[in-house]
Amino acid sequence: MAVNLYHNRRAQWAAYVLLFAALAVVPIFYNEPFLLNQLARYAALAMLAVSVSLVWGYGGILSLGQGIAFGLAAYGMAMTMQMQFQDPLTDPIPSFMLTNELETLPLLWQPFWSTPLGLIITLAVPTLFFIGFGIMMFQARVAGVFVAIMTLAMLAAWYSMAYDMQPFTAGFNGISPPMPFEFWGVPIDPYSAPAYWICIAFLAALTIAAKILLQSKFGMIVQAIRDDAERVRFLGYNVAYYQVVVFAISGFIAACAGLCWVMVVQYVSPTSLELSLSVSAVVWAAVGGRMSLFGAIIGAFLVNGIQSYVGDELQQVWMIALGAIFIAVVLFLPRGLVGFVERILENVRIGRALPNVSKSAKELA
């Protein structure tokens, strides 16, 4: 029986392998520091897009709060890097705290003297917050636009906290660790190939893990909940449990994005918790194809690449241009770029030579 190559699992895995292999060999051919740093930033933002694709495209949960996990992890990573620079005896307090008349290091900052503990906190706090917040929402059967409103409100609350708690977060000025991140005594230059490869490794590992999860029974149930939650509930499944889990996993992926972002940027401010970042991530996923992890990555690289080379000229008009792109995609490419590729591949059909066809003819996992 002939099928669309787009829906063949072997072809899908081949596409992922080619994508990550192509990204991995970039430093071999273009070992230019600025380019590597720029692509590493795109990889971090692509993780954020993957988290949106997972929770929205597959889970049916339109979250405008992915920036919460991204921002909390970004601050955690910045605090870890800052404390690597401080000396416990001669210089135990960051300079911005001294200007805000703090005489001792706040208790909140104490765990970050230890780099391993700081990294654990960086990823654990956002994930645990998403678990708690998810339980609060989904046990109450909050759905649809109300989830978007609640996540948006919570994002605004975290932004206000980061902005107003200047003695602890440096407020609007943000935290700028003066030295690169150091792991096991080895500094990781944010403009080097190792930093780039770390970001690509995070992106590949998280994407592949999410893809495997979505192809499991758990993933099938999550997608069924997206299509008809009430029917799944009547079949005896705990819908809230699956929603909380996929929401928490998306938060963990967004937290990894925030960690990698600060490692290559060496700066964090309340802008990491602004609505514009979370909305932009939704646009990236929509442009590439929200029901495709692969498409979300392509969308993130494509839109951010355009912004880097066109955004400077458009400046304040860029957000309007981004909104126009989103509207155009919704109207003419409702399934994003991967949906367009699917239509093209309808003319390239295969038979029994590649028999491993996915169960669903609607998703590119």
N, C-alpha and C positions, 0 to 999 in steps of 0.2 A: 504494500500500500504506500503510495507516494505521500510524503509529508513536507511541510515547510522546513527547510534547513534551520531556520531561526529557532525552532522549538526542540531541536535535537540536543540532548544533554552533552554528548561528546563534543559537538560543535561549540556549545556554550563554554565548556571547560577549556577548549582550545583557544577561544577568544580571550579568556582570562589569562591563560598562560602567556599568550602573545603580548597582551597589554602590559603585564608586570615585567616580562622579560625586556620589552622595549624600554620601559622606564628604568629598569635596573642598569642597562648598558649605556645610558646617557653620559655618565661621567667618563666613560672610556673614550668617547668620541668628542665630547664638548666639556672639557674640564675647566670651565670658566666660572670663577667663584660667584659672581653676581647671578648668573643663570642658574647655578645649582641651588643657591639660596632661594631664588624665586620659585623654582620648581618644587623645592621642599615645602615652601609655604602653600603652594597649590595642593600638594599631597595632604597636608594637614587639613586644609579646607575640604578636600575631597572626602576625608573621613567624616566630617560633619554632614556632608551631603549623603553619604552612605547611611548615617544614622537616621536621617530624614526619610530616605527611601525605605528603610526597614520599618519604621514606626508608622509612616503615612502610606506609602505605596503598598506594603504587604499587610500591615496591621490595621489600616484604615483609621488611624488616629492622627488627626491633623494637629501636631504639636508645634506651637510657636515658641516653645521654651527650650529648644535644644541648646540655645546659647547659655542657659543656666549651667548645664554640665560643662560646656566648653569654658565658660568664664571662671567657674569655681576651680576647675583643674588648672586653668592658666594662672590663677593667683597662687594656687598651691605650688606649681612648678617654679614660679617667680620667687616665692618665699624660700623654697629649697635652694635655688641658685644664689639668692642673696645671702643666706646663712652660710653657704660654702665660702663666701668672701669674708665674712665677719670673723674676728678672732675672739674666742671666749674670754680672754684675759684683758687684752689691750683695746679691743674695739667690738664690744658685744652687742651694740645697738646700731641699727641702720641710721644713716644721717637724717633721713626725713622724719624719723621719730624724735630725734634731738631737737629739730626745728619746731616740732609740735609739743615740746616741753615734757616729753616722757623721759623718766630717769632710769627705768628698768625695762628690760625686754618683756613685752606682754606675754601672758601665759599661752595665748593663742599661737605665738611664734615658737615657743620652746621646743616642741617636737621636731621642728625643722632643722635643728642642729644635726640630726642624723639624716643623711641623704636617703638610705633605704626606707626609713620610716616616713620621711617626707614624701617619697614617691608613692608609698602605699596609701597615705592619707590623700594625696592628690587624686588618686583614682577611686578610692573607697568612698570618700565623702559625697561626691556627686552621684555615684551609683546608689548609695544608701538613701540619699535624698529623693532620687527618682523612685525608689521602691516605696518609700513612705508616702510621697505625693501621689504615686500611682494607686496605692491602696485606698487613699482618701477619695480619689476620683472614681475609680472603677468599681469599688464596692458599693458606691452610691449610684452606679449605673449612669454616670455622666458620659455623654456621647456627643458626637457631631461638633457643631460650632461651639458648644459650651466648653469642650476640652480646650479648644483654641483660645477661648476667652480666659479660662483659668490659668493656662500656661503663660499667656501673655501678661496677666496680672502678676503672677509670681515672678516672671522675668523682670518686670518693672520694679518690684519690691527689692530684688537682689541688686539691681542697678543702683537704686537709691542708697542701699546700705554701703555698697562699695564706694559710692561718690561721697557720702556724708561722713563715713568713719575715717577721716583723713589721718588721724594719728596711727591707725593700724594698716591702712591700705594706700596711703599717700594720696588719697582723693583723686582729683582730676589729673594730677601730674603722673600718677601711676608709678609702678615699681620698675626700675631699670637696673637689673643685676649687672655690675661692672665687668664681670668675668664670664666666659663661656661655661656651660654646664660641664661638670667634671664627674666622671663615673669610674669608680675603682682607681682613682688617681690619674686617669687619662682625660685631659680636657678635650671637648668635642667642639671644634671650630664650626660655628654655624654656616660658614661659607665653604665648608670642605665637603668632599665626597662622602666621608663616613656619616656626617649629619644627614645628608640627602638620603643615603641608603637606609638609615634608621627610620626615617619618615616613610619611605617606600615599603620597608619591611612591615611597619605597623599597618599601613594601608592594605597591603596584600594579605597579611595574617587575619586582620579583622574582616575583610571582605570575604575571604575564602571560608572563614568560620561561620559567618552569617549565611553564606550560600548553602553550606552543608546543613545548617540548622533549618533553613527554609525548605530544603528538599526532604526533610525528615517528617515523621508523623506530626510532630509539634508544629512545623511550618505549615503543613496542610490545614491543620485546625485553625491556626492564626489567620490564614487566608480565607477560610470558610467563615470565620467570625467577621472579617472585613465585609464579606458579601452579604451575610445574613446572620447577625448575632442572635436573634431570637430563635431561629431554627436550630442553631448549634446549642443554645441553652436548653431547648426542648429535648434534644438528643442526650442530655445528661451531663454535658461538659460544664466545668466551672469557667465561664467566660471571663470573669474578672481576673482569675489567676493567670490565664494566658495573656490578657492585656497588660497586667502588671509586669509580667516577665519580659515581654517584648519591649515595653516602655523602659524598663530598667536596663536591658541590653543596649538599647539605643542610647541611653544616657551614658553607659560605659564607653561606647564607641566615641561619642561626642567628647567625653573626658579625655580620652587618648588623643583626640585631635587638639584639645587645648594644651595638653602637655607638650606635644611635638611643636605646636605653634610657638610657644614661649622659648623652647630650646633653640629655634632657628631665628627668632625675632629679638630675643633678649629684652622683652618689654611687655608689660601688661597694664591696662588701665580699665576704667569702667566701660570703655567702648566695646570690650569683649562681651559685655552684658547688654549691649544696646539691641533694640528691636530690629534694627536694620540688618544685623548679622544673621539673626534667626530667619528673617524673611528672605534674605538673600539665599540662604541654604535651601529654603523651599523652592526658590526659583531655579537654583542649580539642578535640583532633583527633577523638577518639572521639565526643564529644557532637555535634559538627557533622557528622561523617562522615569517617572517615579516608581513604576513597578519593575525596575531593573537596577540592581546594584551597579552593574557595569555602566549603565546609562548615567547614573548619578555621578560616577567618577568622571566620565567624559564631559558631562554638563559642568561640573565644578572647574575642571581644567580649561574648558572652552570659554566660559563666561569670565572667569578671572583673568585668563589670558587676554581677552578683548578689553577688559577693564584696565589692565596694566598698560596697554598700548594706545587705548582710545580715551580712557577715563580722564587722563590728565588734560586733554583738550576739552572734554565735555564738562569736567569739574562738577559743579553743583547740579548740572543737568543729568549726570550719570544715573541717579536714582530714577528719574523719569524715563530714561532710556531703558533701564532694567525693567521697569514696570511695563513698558511697551513691548519688550521682548516676551515677558510673561504672558501678556494678553494675546500676542500673536501665536504663541505656542498653544495656549488654551483653545484658540479659535481654529487654527489650521493644523496643529500637531498635538492633539489632546493626549497622545501617548508618548510624546517627546521624540527625540531623534531616533531612538531604538524602534519606535513604532513605524517610523518612515523606512528604516532598514528592513523591518519585517515585511512591509508591503513590497519592497524591491525583491526580497528573497522569495516571495510567493511564486516568482517565475523560475526559481532554481529549486527544483524538487528532487528528493532522493527517495530511494526505495529501501530494500532490505539491507543494503550495504551498511547503513547506519541505523540499526533497529532500536537503539536505546532512546526512545522518545519520551519527553517529560509527560507527566500525567495531565498537566494543565496546558492548554493551547493558548493561554493568555499571558503567561509570564516568561520573561527572560531572567532566570534566577541570578 
